[in-house]
Amino acid sequence: MTNESRTAVTEEYDVVIVGGGVGGVTVGVFTSRYGLSTLILDRGRSSLGRIAHLENFPGFPAGIDIPTFHKLSHAQAERAGCEITREKAVSAAQTADGFRIETETGDEYATKSLVAAAKYGREWLETLDEGEFLGADGEVDINWEGHKRYGRTSVDGLYFAGRLGTAEDQVVVAAGQAGETALGLIHDVRRDEGLPEDLAAHYTDWVFVEGSIINGDWEEHVRNEFPERVEDADLSEARFEELRSQYVERKVEQAIAPGEQRERRRRGHRRLVEHLDDDAVLDRAAEIEAEMDEY
Ligand SMILES: Cc1cc2nc3c(=O)[nH]c(=O)nc-3n(C[C@H](O)[C@H](O)[C@H](O)COP(=O)(O)OP(=O)(O)OC[C@H]3O[C@@H](n4cnc5c(N)ncnc54)[C@H](O)[C@@H]3O)c2cc1C
């Protein structure tokens, strides 16, 4: 990207993800749920789009057609808080605060963290790090030494996810690798926020029913376990208490009441139905009605 072609930055995000396949969407769900403002750019060649019918992703008894899988995963990312735009990334540049990324339509976005999650459509990487990322054959030629886990690269704030990263060429593997990238990114953000190393790396995106993990008071349990999370850190008393409060608050939020679990089940099923074929829904509804009439 040249200075002459640079337009005003339209929006700023904590995370911009290039690619809205299963890899990019997986990262986006995690980063949004953590509270990072996240934009997914999604346009161009797609591996997912070439699959005739996805038979080997858990949770779909008779497989799932790709348009429906794509819509379901995008709806999930949007509900988690991601913005998704049908724009293609064409170039990127490092800035003092992170990166700027430019799209085919000339829009520019600023971001602290940038995730490359599109193997086909990765040419924009040539504009970063003086072309060091792509080898002569167009394959990702990054220096992976010391960066093989959590999707990190030799450039701070730049991550790879899905097929473009280290994932074998299957959708479920791309999702798993991207989940690891998301956790690596979140660990890095937490470290940058000033959390001690062990605490920064202790992050789980869990939801469970109150009382299902320990018998007793959950809040008291997490309050008591906090010291072991920071035992190697040199903290003042005030900082210890501040971090403990944040830790307890987040852990307490993960536990939901049985009534809330039922409500989430109802909402989850309702959202699924919205994406199913109308004829299939009506056929099944007629079957259910007939079954009920028999009683
Ligand atoms: C012919 C074929 C059949 C396959 N069949 C199966 C199968 O049956 N089961 C299975 O598990 N796996 C299968 N795979 C592998 C599977 O498709 C990939 O492992 C998986 O889709 C990788 O996910 P991803 O998110 O990394 O990339 P992709 O699925 O490629 O998603 C990348 C996304 O980024 C977008 N994009 C591209 N360039 C840009 C850009 N510059 N800016 C913004 N957005 C961009 C694309 O539009 C796309 O939506 C198949 C692959 C192929 C090629």
The ligand as a Tripos MOL2 file, in Angstrom:
@<TRIPOS>MOLECULE
LIG
   53    58     1     0     0
SMALL
NO_CHARGES

@<TRIPOS>ATOM
      1 C1        -12.4540  -29.6450   -3.6270 C.3       1 LIG1
      2 C2        -12.3580  -29.6740   -2.0960 C.ar      1 LIG1
      3 C3        -13.1670  -30.5370   -1.3810 C.ar      1 LIG1
      4 C4        -13.0450  -30.6280    0.0110 C.ar      1 LIG1
      5 N1        -13.8540  -31.4920    0.6990 N.ar      1 LIG1
      6 C5        -13.7870  -31.5580    2.0570 C.ar      1 LIG1
      7 C6        -14.6690  -32.4060    2.7910 C.ar      1 LIG1
      8 O1        -15.5230  -33.0970    2.2290 O.2       1 LIG1
      9 N2        -14.5350  -32.4360    4.1590 N.ar      1 LIG1
     10 C7        -13.6120  -31.6740    4.8200 C.ar      1 LIG1
     11 O2        -13.5520  -31.7350    6.0580 O.2       1 LIG1
     12 N3        -12.7790  -30.8370    4.1440 N.ar      1 LIG1
     13 C8        -12.8360  -30.7600    2.7840 C.ar      1 LIG1
     14 N4        -12.0050  -29.9020    2.0940 N.ar      1 LIG1
     15 C9        -11.0470  -29.0480    2.8620 C.3       1 LIG1
     16 C10       -11.7420  -27.8230    3.4890 C.3       1 LIG1
     17 O3        -12.4470  -27.1290    2.4870 O.3       1 LIG1
     18 C11       -10.7060  -26.8840    4.1540 C.3       1 LIG1
     19 O4         -9.8820  -27.6200    5.0480 O.3       1 LIG1
     20 C12       -11.4090  -25.7920    4.9630 C.3       1 LIG1
     21 O5        -12.4720  -25.2200    4.2250 O.3       1 LIG1
     22 C13       -10.3930  -24.7190    5.3420 C.3       1 LIG1
     23 O6        -11.0620  -23.6770    6.0090 O.3       1 LIG1
     24 P1        -10.4640  -22.1890    6.0320 P.3       1 LIG1
     25 O7        -11.3880  -21.3630    6.8490 O.co2     1 LIG1
     26 O8         -9.0380  -22.2640    6.4330 O.co2     1 LIG1
     27 O9        -10.4500  -21.6990    4.5150 O.3       1 LIG1
     28 P2        -11.5980  -21.4830    3.4410 P.3       1 LIG1
     29 O10       -12.6810  -22.5160    3.5660 O.co2     1 LIG1
     30 O11       -10.8970  -21.4160    2.1230 O.co2     1 LIG1
     31 O12       -12.2220  -20.0750    3.8070 O.3       1 LIG1
     32 C14       -11.5590  -18.8830    3.4530 C.3       1 LIG1
     33 C15       -12.5870  -17.7640    3.3060 C.3       1 LIG1
     34 O13       -11.8720  -16.5510    3.0630 O.3       1 LIG1
     35 C16       -12.4450  -15.8220    1.9700 C.3       1 LIG1
     36 N5        -11.3370  -15.0900    1.3320 N.ar      1 LIG1
     37 C17       -10.4030  -15.5570    0.4750 C.ar      1 LIG1
     38 N6         -9.5170  -14.5840    0.1590 N.ar      1 LIG1
     39 C18        -9.9090  -13.4660    0.8320 C.ar      1 LIG1
     40 C19        -9.4120  -12.1320    0.9020 C.ar      1 LIG1
     41 N7         -8.3040  -11.7590    0.2560 N.pl3     1 LIG1
     42 N8        -10.0980  -11.2370    1.6680 N.ar      1 LIG1
     43 C20       -11.2030  -11.6000    2.3610 C.ar      1 LIG1
     44 N9        -11.7140  -12.8680    2.3230 N.ar      1 LIG1
     45 C21       -11.0680  -13.7750    1.5780 C.ar      1 LIG1
     46 C22       -13.1090  -16.8660    1.1050 C.3       1 LIG1
     47 O14       -14.1990  -16.3280    0.3900 O.3       1 LIG1
     48 C23       -13.5360  -17.9210    2.1420 C.3       1 LIG1
     49 O15       -14.8770  -17.6790    2.5950 O.3       1 LIG1
     50 C24       -12.1020  -29.8020    0.7050 C.ar      1 LIG1
     51 C25       -11.3190  -28.8930   -0.0170 C.ar      1 LIG1
     52 C26       -11.4390  -28.8280   -1.4040 C.ar      1 LIG1
     53 C27       -10.5720  -27.8540   -2.1610 C.3       1 LIG1
@<TRIPOS>BOND
     1     1     2 1
     2     2     3 ar
     3     2    52 ar
     4     3     4 ar
     5     4     5 ar
     6     4    50 ar
     7     5     6 ar
     8     6     7 ar
     9     6    13 1
    10     7     8 2
    11     7     9 ar
    12     9    10 ar
    13    10    11 2
    14    10    12 ar
    15    12    13 ar
    16    13    14 ar
    17    14    15 1
    18    14    50 ar
    19    15    16 1
    20    16    17 1
    21    16    18 1
    22    18    19 1
    23    18    20 1
    24    20    21 1
    25    20    22 1
    26    22    23 1
    27    23    24 1
    28    24    25 2
    29    24    26 1
    30    24    27 1
    31    27    28 1
    32    28    29 2
    33    28    30 1
    34    28    31 1
    35    31    32 1
    36    32    33 1
    37    33    34 1
    38    33    48 1
    39    34    35 1
    40    35    36 1
    41    35    46 1
    42    36    37 ar
    43    36    45 ar
    44    37    38 ar
    45    38    39 ar
    46    39    40 ar
    47    39    45 ar
    48    40    41 1
    49    40    42 ar
    50    42    43 ar
    51    43    44 ar
    52    44    45 ar
    53    46    47 1
    54    46    48 1
    55    48    49 1
    56    50    51 ar
    57    51    52 ar
    58    52    53 1
@<TRIPOS>SUBSTRUCTURE
     1 LIG1         1 GROUP 0 **** ****
